[in-house]
Amino acid sequence: MRKILPAVLCTALAVSMLVGCGNTKSGAEATTKTEVTTSAEGTDATASASKTEKGEESQSVEDSYTVNEDEMTIVHSKGTSVVPMNPKKAVVFDLGILDIIDALDIDTEVAVPTENLTSYLDQYATATNAGGIKQPDIEGIYEFKPDVIFISGRQSDYYEELNKIAPTVYIDQEAANYMGDFERNVNMIAELFGKQDEATEKLKEIEALVKEGQEKAEKSGKNALVILTNDGSLSAYGKGSRFGIVHDVLNVKAADDTIEVSTHGQEASFEYISKVNPDILFVIDRTAVVGGEVKASDTLDNDLVKGTNAGKNNEIIYLEPDTWYLGGAGLTSVKEMIQEVVNAL
């Protein structure tokens, strides 16, 4: 059974489609050493994306981990971290990792940003508070005495400071290699805590769901546009973006192949949506997560949007913002995201 202790441990990113792992023994040595390195190839969809959200070429960081006796050495874009196997206490800022820890039923004490959790992780609201999602509580984390700390982009500036407290692992999750990074992170967390069999089964479930989505996308032939609404404003996301899983993984045809890849999306308007005329309009309401006055449904309640194929055929799909905007790439979130798209198809 999962324990929610005064501090809660979080987990890793994941998915099922690439990356391999193998065991080797050196001569008479009894020690087992496992090295896992992310493949540059994945599914055709993920391999085709070569830009980061900032539109820059992806850095070729050799993301890998090595298990040797009682510790795991993890190479990430911020450096190298040596983490004890089965850490008893962990600080987890990356919600994808926390999601993985939860889904694999890992029993460890964690500290998390308790006020920035998604609805499917709210069982950790009573765990030790590690601070805000963008401003860690350094003193509190020091007093917690963690064995490992997991962070991602929002805590990037605090890496050096946190790394002085405990081995700090930066979770690399690029839009250009979404499923590959996800799978690597899931396997890393699973091996760190001895949950490989459970992870394998869950990744197989996601893989089957991806295949179903790809088949439906091909059969339907429909194109789609993903937009994010923010208190009345609009931005569009296409291939290679933070929400590119729709096109890059599930192979849903993009209504617009020219959308600029950037963290905050490409500025859009009602006229733009009308011109692109998507068959399916996927909507992520940021206001529902961070607050504001104008809901997505009110923003899109106009004749230009209603006149699109999506509007006329009741194909304006409001995606779960908690999962798509706030959540990371975890076993629960990735499965739910894929399922929402599959349902729409």
Rosetta blueprint (number, residue, H / E / L):
1 M L
2 R L
3 K L
4 I L
5 L L
6 P L
7 A L
8 V E
9 L L
10 C L
11 T L
12 A L
13 L L
14 A L
15 V L
16 S L
17 M L
18 L L
19 V L
20 G E
21 C E
22 G E
23 N E
24 T E
25 K L
26 S L
27 G L
28 A L
29 E L
30 A L
31 T L
32 T L
33 K E
34 T E
35 E E
36 V E
37 T E
38 T L
39 S L
40 A L
41 E L
42 G L
43 T L
44 D H
45 A H
46 T H
47 A H
48 S H
49 A L
50 S L
51 K E
52 T L
53 E L
54 K L
55 G L
56 E L
57 E E
58 S L
59 Q L
60 S L
61 V L
62 E L
63 D L
64 S E
65 Y E
66 T E
67 V E
68 N E
69 E L
70 D L
71 E E
72 M E
73 T E
74 I E
75 V E
76 H E
77 S L
78 K L
79 G E
80 T E
81 S E
82 V E
83 V E
84 P E
85 M L
86 N L
87 P L
88 K L
89 K E
90 A E
91 V E
92 V E
93 F L
94 D L
95 L H
96 G H
97 I H
98 L H
99 D H
100 I H
101 I H
102 D H
103 A H
104 L L
105 D L
106 I L
107 D L
108 T L
109 E E
110 V E
111 A E
112 V E
113 P L
114 T H
115 E H
116 N H
117 L L
118 T L
119 S H
120 Y H
121 L H
122 D H
123 Q H
124 Y H
125 A L
126 T L
127 A L
128 T E
129 N E
130 A L
131 G E
132 G L
133 I L
134 K L
135 Q L
136 P E
137 D L
138 I H
139 E H
140 G H
141 I H
142 Y H
143 E H
144 F H
145 K L
146 P L
147 D L
148 V E
149 I E
150 F E
151 I E
152 S L
153 G H
154 R H
155 Q H
156 S H
157 D H
158 Y H
159 Y H
160 E H
161 E H
162 L H
163 N H
164 K L
165 I L
166 A L
167 P L
168 T E
169 V E
170 Y E
171 I L
172 D L
173 Q L
174 E L
175 A H
176 A H
177 N H
178 Y H
179 M H
180 G H
181 D H
182 F H
183 E H
184 R H
185 N H
186 V H
187 N H
188 M H
189 I H
190 A H
191 E H
192 L H
193 F L
194 G L
195 K L
196 Q H
197 D H
198 E H
199 A H
200 T H
201 E H
202 K H
203 L H
204 K H
205 E H
206 I H
207 E H
208 A H
209 L H
210 V H
211 K H
212 E H
213 G H
214 Q H
215 E H
216 K H
217 A H
218 E H
219 K H
220 S H
221 G L
222 K L
223 N E
224 A E
225 L E
226 V E
227 I E
228 L E
229 T E
230 N E
231 D L
232 G L
233 S E
234 L E
235 S E
236 A E
237 Y E
238 G L
239 K L
240 G L
241 S L
242 R L
243 F L
244 G L
245 I H
246 V H
247 H H
248 D H
249 V L
250 L L
251 N L
252 V L
253 K E
254 A E
255 A L
256 D L
257 D L
258 T L
259 I L
260 E L
261 V L
262 S L
263 T L
264 H L
265 G L
266 Q E
267 E E
268 A E
269 S L
270 F H
271 E H
272 Y H
273 I H
274 S H
275 K H
276 V H
277 N L
278 P L
279 D L
280 I E
281 L E
282 F E
283 V E
284 I E
285 D E
286 R L
287 T H
288 A H
289 V H
290 V H
291 G L
292 G L
293 E L
294 V L
295 K L
296 A H
297 S H
298 D H
299 T H
300 L L
301 D L
302 N L
303 D H
304 L H
305 V H
306 K H
307 G L
308 T L
309 N H
310 A H
311 G H
312 K H
313 N L
314 N L
315 E L
316 I E
317 I E
318 Y E
319 L L
320 E L
321 P H
322 D H
323 T H
324 W H
325 Y H
326 L H
327 G L
328 G L
329 A L
330 G L
331 L H
332 T H
333 S H
334 V H
335 K H
336 E H
337 M H
338 I H
339 Q H
340 E H
341 V H
342 V H
343 N H
344 A H
345 L L
